[in-house]
């Protein structure tokens, strides 16, 4: 035996459990072992049945005791293997050892370093906040900075107390739990009392504070009653309607409407939030100008150049909020609150809350695992909530088109409970809801972004599909609308009727609906025309026309302030004679503008039916037949929700 073989045997004896290679007589390879020595150890089994026994013998260290095992030592230099592991020889080995030591040290002190960095960051921020308070206070920016500081301190306190057992909170929980348990025995009487108390309070408020001050609002109140009756008559089973979610859905909607439209504090608060959202949306101009050039700021630049940057920017921000868990926290908490008030299922309540922030295609992602098991009524509610709402990116686009930001934000919020109310009215629950399978709804999974940069990039990448879908649909349906108008005009001319366009027909067909929402009689035709345009060419075109009318009103008011101003009406247009300016499609009263903003706040247009089917069917192919059978009813329910929201705005409107 030569020196290399002796060294192999010695190394093998010092390592009782090497990784060995077993083979049958046909050279069946099971594995290989490379020690730091310069040879390999190969085990050959003479019998195939001894393969498992050879592996056990290797693990137990009794390899040499097996009479049927034959050990062959082959001297094979491992220089090639060492070259791959340490390509630079001793230098690589030295650096690897240093890396290993630093890695062990970092694992030991990592948590302490993070705590130190966060502590320094908190101290620096508090120092900055204290200096700002001393330098300047009692203005809008100082109040915002104070609110942000309070939120940050609250988050830090919650994290510091996470996992700590607070005795007083535990006692408070058990006290409230026992109190609620006792109240359950009187649940029927409490329910009747709440119904009567809320109804009487709402009726008194409407009579004293609304109708007596604004008699025109009775028109919208009667219209709301008529719309609810129509929904009841169109219900799939009127006898099975549960009025609890319907009643409390309208109570929530009225509560938000009173807060934002009838109280000065609420109105100013939402107006401020709307102004900040409008300012936030304008930040997208920087990215759009960098890509498209400053020419996109031109009013004739086109819908794509005006809106693409907004969608990309806003969608990236939504994904960043989702990465930090902010979106999930708000949606789940808000959905839980809606479920508690309306007594609806967790799935439909979460979707209703999610549609305030994200759109028809994204909100079902929250409840994708539950789609196979939810009832038809819940599935109908999921689709209705999607049709009756708009996403944050769409809201940003509508704001940029000229829609009032504060009213648009309010409309997006109060449509959530209204959608569930109308859905439960038009398709009541007739099955048993499996609440056990709807617990612990989560939005984030393994596919969620791992870093902030990835989240922002994923949001931008996802918006490309959204931008492409919007743009191609806009091109298709605006062209279809032009073809429809040309066909209708040709048919009208054959009968001696001039200008018989689709807008013209909708101004008469949807006039009653607009009037029921509380629109002024002279503006009901224009609003009916906008609602018809929304059906065919999506709400983007309708809001663009509404924004143009709002700008026309501002121009007219500025022009009319001149005592020598004169104008005349030519069809739907208003001509300002002094400046020779044509206000295309004229203008409306402020009341009509506000109600229309609420009535159009939904993606319930014919192209959205394709979006809905294209989203839900791939998510749950087993429910394809149910989805197709319910989509048209849900589409109608979504539009009725928008009309009901407009009627509520008409009831609460005050100049």
N, C-alpha and C positions, 0 to 999 in steps of 0.2 A: 504494500500500500504506500503510495507516494505521499509527499508532504501536504499537497492540496487536499487529498482525501482524508488524511488525519485531521486537518483543520476543520473539514466539513463534519466529521463524526463528533469532534469535540463541541462544535457549535450546536449540533443537533441535540447532544446530551444536556447542554445547558438550557435549552428551550424546550420544555416538555410538551407544549401545545403549538407546534408550528402549523402553518397552513400548508397541507400536503396535496399532492396530485395523485389520484387513484385512477387506475386503468384496468380494463379487462384484457384478456388475451388478444382482443381485436383492437386494442389501443384506444378504448373509450375514455376520453378525458373528462375528469370531474372538476379539476381545479389545479392551480399552480401556486407554489410558494417561493417567494424571493426573500431570502434573509439578507442581512447586511454583509454576510460572507460572500465568497466568490463561487458558490456552488448551489445547485438545486437538489432537493431531495424528492425522489419520485417513488411512489408506492405502486406496485403492480399486483392486482388480485388475480389469482389463477382461476377463480370461480366467480361467475356473475352474482351468485347468491351471497357472496361475501362482501359486496360493495358497501351495504349499509353497516355490516359488522366492522369493516375497515374504518369507516368514519367514526363509529363509536369508540373503536380502539384508539384512534388518534386523539379523540377528546379526553379519554380516560387515562392516557399515558401508558397503556398496555400494548402498545403496538408491537413490540418485539416478542410478546408472548404468543402471538397468533402463529401456529405452525404453517398455515397456508398462505401467509403473506410474505412476499419477497421484496426486500428493500434494495434498491439500487441507487448508488451514489454516483452522480455525474458532475464532474467539475466543469462549471459554466461561468465564466467571468460575467459580472453584472455591471461592467463599466458603462454600457449603453443605458441601462436603467438609471444609474447614478447621474449620468450626463443629463438625462431628461429632468430629474428632480432638482439637481443643482448644476445648472448650465455654466456657472462661473466658478466652480470648484469651491475652495475654502471660503472665498468671499461670500458666496451664496449661503453656505452653511452658517456663517457668522451672522449675516443679516437675518436669516430665518430664526435663529435663536433669540436675537434681540426683538424681533416681531412677536415671538411667542411670549416673551417676558412682558412686553408692553401690553399685549392683549390681556394677559392675566391681571396685570395691574389695573387696566381700564375697567375690566369687569368688576373689580373690587370697589373702585372709587366712582364708577359712573353715576350712580344715584346721588352721591354727595355732590358731584360736580354740577349735575342738573339742578339740584336744590340751591346751590350757591349762585348759579347763573340766574335762576328765576328770582331769587331773593334780591340780587343786585338790580335786576330789571324792575322789580316792584318798587324798590327804594328810589331808583332814578325817576320812575314815573310819578311817584308821590312828590318828589322834589319838584319836578316840572309842574305838577298840578298846583302845589302850594305857591310857586312863583307866579303862575298864571292868575290865581285868585288874588294875590297881592297886587299884581300889575294892573289887571282890569277885570271887573266883574259887573254883574247886573246888565248883561246884554245876552242876546240869543246864543251866541257861541259859547259863553260861559255856562249857561244852563245845560247846553248839550254836553259839554265836557264834564260837568258835574254828574249828569245822568250816566255817562259812560263810565266814570270812576266808580259810581255806586254799583253798577252792574259788575265791573271787574272785581271789586272787593267782595261782592256777594259770591261770585264764582270761586274766588280763592278760599273764602270761608267754607263753602260747601265742600270743596275738595279736601280741605284740612280736617274737616269733621267727618269725612267719608269713612264709614266703618265704625265710628265711635258710637257707643250706646249712650244716648241721652235719656236719662230717666224721665225727665218731665215730658218729653215728646212721646215716650212710650205710654206714660200715664194718660196723656191727652188723647192718644189714639184709642186706648181701651175705653176711656170715658165716652168718647164720641161713638165708638162702635156699640157700646151697650145702650146708649141713647137711641141710636138708629134702630137697633133691634127692638126696643120697646115701641118705637113709632111705627114699625111695620104692622103691628096688630091693628093700628088705626089708619092703615094706608088708604082705605076706601074713603074715609071721611076727610083725610088730609087732601086727597086728590080732588074731591068735590069742592072743598074750601078754596084750593088754589085756582081751580077753574073759575069759580064765581068771583074771587078777589081780582084776578087778572082781567077778566072780562069787564067787570064794573069799572075798574081803574082805567082801562083803555078807552071804554066808552065815554067816561067823564072827561078824560083828557082830550079826546077827539072833539067832543061837543064844546068844551070851554076854550081850549087853546088853539084848535085848528079850524073848525067849521065856523065858529063865531067871528074869527078874524079873517078867514079866507073862504067865503062861501063857494068860490069856484072849485074848491077841493072836494066838495060833495060829489061832483062829477066823477072824480077818480075813485071815491069811496063806493059809489054805485057800480062803477066799472069793475072794481076788484071783486065785488060780490057776484057779478055776472060771469066773470072769468072763472071763479071757483065753481060755480054751478055748471059751466060748460065742461070743466075738467071732470066733475063728478058724473055728468051724463056720458062722457067718453070713457069712463072707467071700465076696465075689463070685467069687474064684478062689483058694482056699486054697493051691494048688500054686505060685502066683506071688508069695506073700508074701515080702518082703525083711525079714528079722528084724533087720537092722542098725538102722533107725530105731526099731523096736519096742523092742529091747533098750536102746538108749541113751536113749530117751524115758523108760522106767521108771527107769533109773539116775539121770537128772536129777531125776525126781520124788522118788525115795527120798532123794537128796542134800539137796534142799530140805526134805523132811519131817524128816530127821534133824537138820538145822540148826535148824529152828524148834520141833520138838516134843521132841527128845531132849537137846539141849544147853542148859545154863542161859543161856549168853551169847546164843545165837540166840533162845531163847524171850523173854528179857528185851528184846532188841533189837526183835523184832517186836511185842512187847507195848507197848513205848514208842511205836513207829511207829503202832500201832493206836490208842493213846490220843491221839496228836497228830492223827490223821485224824478221830477222833471229835470232838475239840475244834474242828478245822477245820470240820467239818460243822455244828457248832452256830452258827457265825457266820451261817448262812443264816437263823437265827431273827430277826435284826434286820430284814432286808428283808421277811420274811414278816409280821412284826408291824406294820411300817409300812403294808403293803398290806392285810392282812386284819384288822388289829387284834389286841390281845392275846388275844382269844377263841380264836385258833387253838392256843394252848398247852394248851387244855383237852383232856383225853384223849378226849373224845367229839366233837372238832371234825371228824373225818372224815379219810379218807385223802388227799383232795385238799389240804386246808389243811396237813396235816403234811408232805407230800412235794413239793408244787409249788415251794416256795422252795428246797429242797435241790437239785432238778434244775436250776433256773435258775442258781443260784449256782455249782454245781460245773461245769456245762457252760461257763459264762463263763470260769472258771479254766482249763479244758482248752483253750479257744480262745486264751487269753492265752499259755499255754505253747507252743502250736503257733505263735503269732505270733513268739515269740522263738526258735523252732527247737529248743526243749528237747525237746518231744514227739517230733519227727522224729528227733533225734539218738539218744534213748534207744531208740525203736522200731527204727530201722535197725541200730544196733549190737547190740541184743539179738537181732534177727532174724538177723543175720549169725552171731552166736555159736550160735544154735539150728541154723542151716543147717550150720555146721561140725561140730557134735557129732552131729547126726542124719543128716547127708548128704542133707538134703531140699532142694528147690528154693528159690531166694530168695523167690519170690512167696508160697508157703504159709508159709514161715518168718517173713516180715515180718508177714503177717496174724495168725499165732499170737502174735507179740509185741505187735502193736497191740491185740488183744482183751483184753490185761491192763488197758488204760487206757480204751479206747473200745468201743462196743457193736457189735452185729451189723450195724446199718445204716451205721455210719461207717467201720469198719475196711476194707471193700472199696474205699474211696476211695483208699487207698494204692496199690492195684494195678489200678485201673480200666483203664489202657491195655493191660494184659497179659491181661485176661479173654478176648479172642477167641482167643488162641494157647495158653493153658495146657491141659494134658491133663485128662482126666476125673478122674483120681486127684487132681490138684492142685485142681480145682474142688470135689471132694468134701471135701478137706482144708480149703479155705476155709470151706465151710458148716459143717463139723464144729466148727472152732475158734469160729465164731460162736455155735453152739448151746450149747457147753460152757462158755462164759465169760459174764461180766457186765461192763458198763461201769462207769466210775468213778462216774457219777451213780447207777446202780442200787445200787452198793456203798454209797454214802452213804445211800440210802433204807433199805437192809437194816440198816445200822448203827443208824440212827435207830429202826428197828422193834424193836431189842433184840438183834440178832445180835452175837456176839463179834467186835469189830473186828480183833483180831490174827489170829484163825483165818480170818476172811473174806478178809483181805489175803493170807494164805498160800495159801488155796485158789485165789484168782485167779491167783497166780503159778505154782503147781505144776500147774495145769490146762493151761497152754500146751504143755509137752512131751508131756503125757499125751494131749492131743487129737490131736497129729500121730501118736503111736504107735498109738492106736486106729484112726485114719483109715487109716493104711497097712496095718493088720491087716485091716480090713473091706473096703477097696478098694485093693489093692496097685497099684503103678505097672506098667502094661502097655504104655505108649507111650514114645516118646523125648522127653525133656524138652529143650526148646530153651533152653539156658542163655544163649546169645548174646543173645537177645531180652529177657532178664530182668536185664540189667546196669543199674547206675545208677538204682535205684528211688528216686524222689523223691516227697515228699508235697505239697510246695508248688508252686503254679503261678501263672499270671497272675491268677487269681481270688482269691488269698490276700489277707487284709486288709492295708492299707497303713499303718495306725496302730494304736496300742494301744487307743484308744477304740473304733475300728471292730471290732477283734478281740473285745473284751468285749461290744459290742453285738450282733455277729453270733452269738456264743455264746448270748446271752440270747434272740435272735430264733429261733435254731434250736431251742432248748429248748421253745419254744411248741408246735412240731409233736410233740416227744417227749412233753410233758405231755399234749397232747390225745390222742395215740395211746394212751398208758398209761391215761388216765382212762376213755376210751370203751370200751376193751377190758376194763378192770376192771368197769365197770358191766354190760357185756354178759355176760361170762363168769361173774361172781358171780351174776348173775340166772339164767343157764343152769344153774349149779350148784344153785341153789335149786330150779329147776324139775325138774332131774334127781333131787334128793333127795326132792322131794314125790312124783314118779312112782314112785321105788323104794320109798318108804314105803307108798304105796297098794298096790303089787304085793305087798309083803311082808305087809301086813295081810290080803290075800286068802288067803294061805297060813298065816296065824297067826304070822308072824315080825314082831316089833316092832322098830322103829328100823333098818330095812334101808336105810341111806343110802349114798351114794357113798363117803364116808369109811369106813364100816363094811366095805364090800366090798373097798376097797383095803387095809385093814388085814390082810385075809387073803390077797388076791392078791399083794401085794408084801411080805408077811412074809418069804418066803425071801430076797429080795434084801436087805432090811434086815438079816437075820441073817447073810448072807454078808459084809456090811461090818463085822461085829464088834459090832453093836448087842446090848445085853442082851436076853435073851429076853422079859422082861416089858415092854420098851419097843419091841420090833420091830413090834408092831401099830400103835402110835402113829406110828412113823416111816413105815411103809407108808402110813398114812392121809395124812401130810403129803406124801409123794411123789405120791400120787394127786391131791391138791389142786393140787399144782404143775402136773400135766399139764393140768388143765382150767382152773384159775383163775390161772395164772401163778405164778412163785415169790414174788411180792409178798404174796399171801395166805398162802402156806406159811411165809414168814419172819415174817409178822405173828403167826401162830399159834405158831411156835417162840419168838419173843420173849416172847409171853405165858407160855409154859411156863417159860422161863428166869426170868422175874420171879416166877412162882409158886414155883419152887424156892427162890429167895432169901427169899421171904415165909415159906415153910414152915420153912426152916432157922432163921430168926429166931424163929419161933413155937415150934419144937420145942426151942429152947435153954431154954425154961421147963420146969422139972421137972414142973409140974402140967398141962402141955399135953396135950390129947386131941383126936383127930380120927377121922373115919371116911370111907370111900370110898362114893360113890353113883354107880354107872356109871363114867364117865370123870372125874367131878369129885371133888375132895377137899374135905370140909367141916371147917373148924376150929371146934370147938364153943365154945371159950372166947370167941372174938371174933365168932362167928357169921358167918364169912367163907367164901365159896365160891370155891375155886380152879378156875376153869372149865377143863376138859380135863386137870386135874391137872398133873403135872410129870414130869421124867425125871431120870436120873442125869447127872452132868456128862460122863461118857464118851459117852453117847448124844447129848447136846447138841452136843459137838464134832464127832463123826462126821457128824451130820445137817447141821451148818453146811457141811461140805465136800460132802456128797452133793447138797445143794440149790443149790450155787453154779454155776448155769448158767441160761440163758434158754430152755432146751429145753422149752417148753410148746407146746401146739397153736397158740395165737395167733402164736407166733414163726415158724411155717411161713409164714404170710402176710407177716410182716415180711421174711423172707428172700427170698421171691419178689418182693415189691414193691421190694426193693432191687437185686437182681442182674439181674432181667429188663430193667428200663429201662436199666441200665448197659451191658448187652450183649444186645440182642434176638436176635442171631444164635445165641446159645447157649441160647435159651429151652427147647428140647426137652431138652437135656442137664441144665439146671438142674431142670426139673420131674421128670425121671426119677431124679435123684440126691437130691432134697431129703428124701424119707422115710428113705432109708438114712442120710443125714447126720444127720437128727433122732435116729434110733436110736443112731448112733455118739456123738452128743453126750451122750445120757443115759447110755450105757455109760461114757463118760469120767468123768462125775460119780460114778457108782457105784464105778469103779476108784479115783478120788481119795479117796472116802470109805473104801474098804478100806485104802488106804495110810495114811490118818490113823488107822484102827483098829489097824493094825500098830504104828505108832509112838507111839500114845497112852500117856502115863504120868500118873498122878494126882499 
